[in-house]
């Protein structure tokens, strides 16, 4: 009953101790989740300590998708949550685990691929990781004592997934089949804009360029972009570049004859 | 704010390993609970391993009420929940952690003293223990894999207590005062892009131009844009236009010296 339902992928980003990877697998499987992805584990892979700790949930480790970096791990995902204890100054919507898993359930029911990122034990997710997420999950812990470890954070999120999907199991949610952009699409869009804007001298002064790029990436990853939006945004940039390279400043019309109307 | 509220007592019944007692203290204090009772701990009391594991939550151990047996620990309690993985044949109401903590909150508000029992690591609560409870809490885990340990069971129950008693836990928390763009801002942005893209020949062929503008406007009005986003998007377009009007195609850097770093 449990594992055949569509479900979010839980992505462990640069996890350090094998024991914690194993504990995360157990926490997930307690609530019927079995799609684990692992990005650049510190001690390599496979990890015997993870296997020993996972015991009955070892299958999750065998089937885990290993990735070298976060963009590779998120290639097929259209909506990404990042868990963090301190939402800091990030301008992204912040959800409780409950609200996040409710939203995840709706999105998954509508055909989206959803991922939840969990950071490394000591430091948590970095700003660059978070810039690839659409929204934040923050567990509302005691402000005087926030000490959830990786396994506990996974446990609470998995628990809420199970709670939300049990509750909505009877409801019928018919969302239109929106063709959402995947992480891969957004990544390609950001790269396209970044390289052209670099050429055009947008990221200036140089000392602020790196920070500006994070702000820029954050903006696009926060937006609910469809594939058609992404196509249009690519088209806008392509046209601005074509226009720039045309010698006749007074001319108009694109250089190729295909036009810019989006497919949809 | 947290610990001065009336709250249930969490009663560890014959706990075995000190580490688990410490982990339970941490789990409780993460969600603002600090009334621990301990019945006949296997390794005596105080327990240095419990203290080491509790770290920042050590106060809970110092203040824990120690009892020789369960009746002594429950002397002042008017309503008792027992946590168990297998509610078995017991003729008692069985609650999810959520429903149980909702009921606990109501009873505590009405002046009752509520306790929650957690059994020893290996075997869980015995029938004799459960016979002293008014109701059962059972976490709805995966029937194929039920492996919550003591600390995890305490964590989920404490989390639900906090959720039931904090109204905002259900809501999306908007961190900080996000400075959202107004309709006026978005309108100005769309006009700016439209007129420049018109110049650049983006809306082509002419027969489709009106439809494309609608799609374009829809895209921006659908996005959760902040003022900073709008500024950045204006800046991108301004820079592309400056670049286009520069005569030296190999040059780089913006023409004005102010740079493009967003305000925030």
Contacts between the chains, C-beta under 8 A, distances in Angstrom:
chain1	res1	chain2	res2	distance
A	1	B	143	7.9
A	2	B	142	5.3
A	2	B	143	7.8
A	2	B	144	6.8
A	26	B	145	7.9
A	26	B	147	5.9
A	27	B	152	7.4
A	29	B	142	6.2
A	29	B	145	4.8
A	30	B	141	4.8
A	30	B	142	5.7
A	30	B	145	6.1
A	30	B	146	6.9
A	30	B	147	6.2
A	30	B	148	6.1
A	31	B	141	6.6
A	31	B	142	6.2
A	32	B	142	4.6
A	55	B	147	7.7
A	56	B	145	5.5
A	56	B	147	6.2
A	57	B	145	6.4
A	57	B	147	7.8
A	87	B	175	4.7
A	89	B	176	6.9
A	90	B	175	7.5
A	91	B	176	8.0
A	91	B	178	5.8
A	91	B	226	5.6
A	91	B	228	7.1
A	93	B	172	6.0
A	93	B	174	7.2
A	93	B	224	7.6
A	94	B	172	7.0
A	94	B	173	4.8
A	94	B	174	7.0
A	94	B	175	4.9
A	95	B	172	5.5
A	95	B	173	7.4
A	96	B	169	5.2
A	96	B	170	6.9
A	96	B	171	7.2
A	96	B	172	7.6
A	96	B	173	6.9
A	98	B	163	7.0
A	98	B	169	6.7
A	98	B	170	6.2
A	99	B	170	6.7
A	99	B	171	6.7
A	99	B	172	5.3
A	136	B	175	7.9
A	138	B	173	7.2
A	139	B	159	7.8
A	140	B	162	6.8
A	140	B	166	6.6
A	140	B	168	7.5
A	140	B	169	5.4
A	140	B	173	7.8
A	141	B	30	4.8
A	141	B	31	6.6
A	142	B	2	5.3
A	142	B	29	6.2
A	142	B	30	5.7
A	142	B	31	6.2
A	142	B	32	4.6
A	143	B	1	7.9
A	143	B	2	7.8
A	144	B	2	6.8
A	145	B	26	8.0
A	145	B	29	4.8
A	145	B	30	6.1
A	145	B	56	5.6
A	145	B	57	6.4
A	146	B	30	6.9
A	147	B	26	5.8
A	147	B	30	6.1
A	147	B	55	7.7
A	147	B	56	6.2
A	147	B	57	7.7
A	148	B	30	6.1
A	152	B	27	7.5
A	152	B	152	7.5
A	152	B	155	5.8
A	155	B	152	5.8
A	155	B	155	6.8
A	155	B	156	7.3
A	156	B	155	7.2
A	156	B	156	7.3
A	156	B	159	5.9
A	159	B	139	7.8
A	159	B	156	5.9
A	159	B	159	7.7
A	162	B	140	6.8
A	163	B	98	7.0
A	163	B	140	8.0
A	166	B	140	7.0
A	193	B	236	7.7
A	197	B	236	6.5
A	197	B	239	7.0
A	199	B	243	7.7
A	199	B	252	7.0
A	200	B	239	5.3
A	200	B	240	5.8
A	200	B	242	7.8
A	200	B	243	4.0
A	200	B	252	7.7
A	201	B	239	6.7
A	201	B	243	6.6
A	201	B	251	7.9
A	201	B	252	4.5
A	201	B	253	4.6
A	201	B	254	5.0
A	202	B	235	7.1
A	202	B	236	6.3
A	202	B	239	4.4
A	202	B	240	8.0
A	202	B	254	7.3
A	202	B	260	5.4
A	203	B	260	7.0
A	204	B	253	6.0
A	204	B	254	5.3
A	204	B	259	4.9
A	204	B	260	5.6
A	204	B	261	7.9
A	205	B	259	4.9
A	205	B	261	7.3
A	208	B	259	6.8
A	208	B	261	4.2
A	211	B	261	7.2
A	212	B	260	6.9
A	212	B	261	5.6
A	212	B	262	7.0
A	215	B	228	7.4
A	215	B	232	6.8
A	215	B	262	5.9
A	216	B	232	6.7
A	219	B	229	5.0
A	219	B	232	6.5
A	222	B	224	6.8
A	223	B	223	4.8
A	223	B	224	7.2
A	224	B	222	6.9
A	224	B	223	7.2
A	224	B	224	7.7
A	228	B	215	7.4
A	229	B	219	5.0
A	232	B	215	6.8
A	232	B	216	6.6
A	232	B	219	6.5
A	235	B	202	7.1
A	236	B	193	7.6
A	236	B	197	6.5
A	236	B	202	6.3
A	237	B	240	8.0
A	239	B	197	6.9
A	239	B	200	5.3
A	239	B	201	6.7
A	239	B	202	4.4
A	240	B	200	5.8
A	240	B	202	8.0
A	240	B	237	8.0
A	240	B	240	4.3
A	240	B	244	7.2
A	242	B	200	7.7
A	242	B	201	8.0
A	243	B	199	7.7
A	243	B	200	3.9
A	243	B	201	6.5
A	243	B	244	5.7
A	244	B	240	7.2
A	244	B	243	5.7
A	244	B	244	4.0
A	244	B	249	7.9
A	245	B	249	7.4
A	249	B	244	8.0
A	249	B	245	7.4
A	251	B	201	7.8
A	252	B	199	7.3
A	252	B	200	7.9
A	252	B	201	4.5
A	253	B	201	4.7
A	253	B	204	5.9
A	254	B	201	5.0
A	254	B	202	7.3
A	254	B	204	5.3
A	259	B	204	4.9
A	259	B	205	5.0
A	259	B	208	6.8
A	260	B	202	5.3
A	260	B	203	7.0
A	260	B	204	5.7
A	260	B	212	6.9
A	261	B	204	8.0
A	261	B	205	7.5
A	261	B	208	4.4
A	261	B	211	7.2
A	261	B	212	5.5
A	262	B	212	7.2
A	262	B	215	6.0
